[in-house]
Amino acid sequence: MIQAAAVRAGFLGSYHAGLMTSTKTFSMDDLVALCKRRGFIYPASEIYGGLNGFWDYGPLGTELKNNIRDAWWHDMVRCPPIGPDGEPISIVGLDSSIIQNPRVWEASGHVDGFNDPMVDCRETKSRYRADHLMVLGGEDTGERRLYAYLAGDDEGRDRAVKLLGKYEKVSAEEADWTDRPLVDLPAAALERVVGPDTKEPGSLTEPRQFNLMFKTFVGALQSEDSAAYLRPETAQGIFLNFNNVVDTMRVKVPFGIAQVGKAFRNEVTPRNYIFRSREFEQMEIEWFCHESEAATWFDFWCETRRKWWESMGLTSDSVQMRRHDADELAHYAKEGCGTFDVEYRFPFTSPDFGELEGVAHRGNYDLSRHMEFSKKKLEYFDQPRNERYLPHVIEPSAGLSRGTLAILCEAFTPDEARASKVYMKFQPRVAPIKAAVFPLVNKDGMPEIAGKLYETLRQRWPIQYDAKQSIGKRYARMDEAGCPWCFTVDSDTVNDQAVTVRDRDSLSQDRLAIDQVENWLADRLK
Ligand code: ATP
């Protein structure tokens, strides 16, 4: 949770911005269109006009997201990394309720502290995050107008430049304007600010704190007594079950508890596609350790998590670690080693980076607060140390939805030479379709052989069979879906018992014995 007032330049750009790396340039609009066209992501309740901040995952998007989730679960829970002492570490899984006793969120600090500053526009009734707004103006004499726009929204800034030029009677070439974060202005200056969607100043309210938790009611009586919240993070469910896990799983500190699941935040300005939505998924680990070892584990987790994202195909020059400034730290992270973010260079943040995962040293804040609020003992007895204590916690908290977006951005590869003009270069591990099987034409025994191969392969992996249209069009469809290999049964297959395997990235086409295909694929999907 970013508490900082200052806007980091470029962090909140609109998704129209283009991504430029050494090898590719594309606009987010192209990626969003492909995701819609090929069934990765759709706007939620689209036939009713959608609902801001909510998205649905289509058939390919669901497979992709599940593959990322499963890879995380495999690499963190089932086969967790080797610890700093060379021994395998221990992590167990959990799946806790989305709705918990509302006291949980008082104890965790979310009722009082989970706020973003927001301003309302009295004229348009729009609501903005105060720390997302910039103002444009000349030297501030205390009288001149300032024009607000959303940070990173190029069109909004152009509008502000135009209106300001007209008002100050200065042409764009002569203009010498300065961009400042709205939150840096003195309160009195607000009456001179023209809102992002208005023409006259004075419509913006002062920033107020807005709680991001979704409220609901449990049971038939809809009163404050039955009020509850949809969880804004999965982490608290883990702390609530700390004793249960220690008592039932024979785990010993240091160890971790991991959980993947939905979280809900009533974001003031959901934006940048699935980067900031109101319903999203997190993959969180709470790593419990002795206070004296917290710094070592913090370094370990920062390094482990950065490497993991790189192992998922995010290139090292698109990923960086950033330490939170003191004024950004969340309520639990004031002491200890602080927080590092694993950041990715998204197209809308480029050349800057946006948060993918936070690794925080939470101290023993959560366990001590739950102990205080629930009046239940949550201390751990450490036999080797002969010491009873509240473990410290290192929390690697990753966004599954944001991770899916980063992997989509990384995979999107324009290629004018291909029929599809673009292909999705997913790692085979996360690719939603692992391979496709085609009969070259629908006759001469080819569909029968291809059908048999398809039946065999799909017992083990998500495979597609496609017999429609030209082979070029079928390759193009698979390139857009990011399918790494296509096996084609042709007229030679009957004689040589072999198929052509076409590689998505190199475009090479090789012959492979049909009875070798399953092993060949298994080798590559290990
Ligand atoms: P931000 O500063 O972008 O609001 P945060 O610091 O509040 O994020 P955390 O509370 O640390 O985020 O949550 C952990 C992870 O959950 C984030 O790194 C991000 O990947 C994901 N996440 C948080 N809020 C959202 C959201 N509104 N939409 C999608 N993913 C989110």
Boltz pocket constraint, residues with backbone or C-beta under 6 A from the ligand:
constraints:
  - pocket:
      binder: B
      contacts: [[A, 1], [A, 2], [A, 232], [A, 233], [A, 265], [A, 267], [A, 274], [A, 275], [A, 276], [A, 277], [A, 278], [A, 279], [A, 280], [A, 281], [A, 282], [A, 355], [A, 356], [A, 357], [A, 358], [A, 397], [A, 398], [A, 399], [A, 400], [A, 401], [A, 402], [A, 403]]
      max_distance: 6.0
